[in-house]
Amino acid sequence: MSDPIKTTNPDGTATYQSMGDRDIAAEAVQGVAKAAVKLVDAFSNAADMSANMPADIRELLRSASSDIKNAPDTAFRAKAAADKHLANDMLYPAGRERLAKQEIGDAMAKVTEILDGADTKIDVADALLYQAARPAMPAGADVAARSDVKMVLDAANGLDMADSAKELAKRSDAVGALVADQGWLSLYMQSRKVDPRTADAIKVIVRNEMLQAAAESDDPKRVATGRTALALVNLRKAVIAARGYQRNAL
């Protein structure tokens, strides 16, 4: 059996690991980075980044995807540089540790900046996709649509309201456009004194149902934005995986 490997921690204490333990741990950490990349690829495969997608949204999502893939590479290079400093026996131990600590600190800040930026781009794209996927409100149809939606929802409470709103969100006409307006729906539920937790749940249900309907519609632009909005969950998971790699690698 090989001798355990000694690692000196920043506080001066020592940690001992066998070569096998270290290899297993390193492989597990690299697996997290690979998971982030796979999730970005899963997003790309499920999304519709064709010309049917508005160019500004497409660019936001491509930039966010690139950021997420680059973050683990930035962390990996910093860790390699830090290890090189620690192995440099031409320097005093304090100097080696100071350089390594600086390398890790700079990388931690850089990766955090990259992933925070990716999160922001995803949030902006998400909002834009939702608006683009909503059915168009025909000119002058809002009054009649408001009357129709209120007639249906006024007759419902609690879970019944969720079911009713879900059915309305499937429509591609003025009624569907109105119920998918999260601002209007929030104000309506406030006027009905719907419990805030129930109201939030109903808005999520309406959102998901509208996006699914858009993804399955006959309108190529709604299909593109609906499918892409639904696929964003993979990008959000990829950011979480990349942050996990950052925590464990640095």
Disulfide bonds with the S-S distance in Angstrom:
none
